[in-house]
Amino acid sequence: MCNYKTIYGEVNSSFVEKKSEFITNAKYVENQIDAENYITDIKNRYKDATHNCSCYIVDDKQLIKRYNDDGEPSRSAGLPMLTVLEKEKLKNVVVVATRYFGGIKLGKSGLIRAYTKSVSDISKYVIEKKKFIKLDITFDYSNLGIIDYYINNNNFYEIERNFTDKVNLKENVASENFQKYKEDLISMTNNNLKIDVLKSEMLFFDGNKILK
């Protein structure tokens, strides 16, 4: 499992270009079936639209890339949309750009710019799907101060803490930091603690916090 950029949940945006309204809907998906189902759902939602162009990139056992111009001139809609996803290195994202024709033709170059913008507008919603290690850390109360100080300054993400005869913390830590952090904790406590790895999993991360 490798870290990658994607979006969280479902996002949307819209704009008007020479009286044509463009509505973009995008969603995080994990397989081709979900991507195709989402495209169908959006087409049903905007069944009165002139076009519902789409694209997606999913890692469904293998990397799958698809696009559809939905009646727009060939390679003027779906392909420019897909190109934005590729350029931004996004994965597990499906995008549908809906167009309500306003009576003014945009020409192929104008369509390419408009459909490129329709996907570029979702860039502000990009986050990371990141591999985290869930840790169970148990230690004596005498080490609480130094461990608390360390985890508060080294990008641990607390899940819960319990106080019995010892202190027990459950924390998430980014996979790439795990080995160093483990060695640091062992060193600062003279190995007077217990660290168990509960699991590793891919989680949504916005740069500051893990999203549920």
Buried (B, 14 or more C-beta within 10 A) or exposed (E): EEBBBBBBEEBBBEEEBEEBBBBBBBBBBBBBEBBBEBBEEBBEBBEEBBBBBBBBBBBBEEEEEBBBBBEBEEBBBBBBBBBBBEEBEBBBBBBBBBBBEBEEEBEBEBBBBBBBBBBBBBBEBBBBBBBBBBBBBBBEEEBBEEBBEBBEEEEBBEBEEEEEEBBBBBBBBBBEBBEEBBEEBEEBBEEEBEBEEEEBEBBBBEEEEBEE
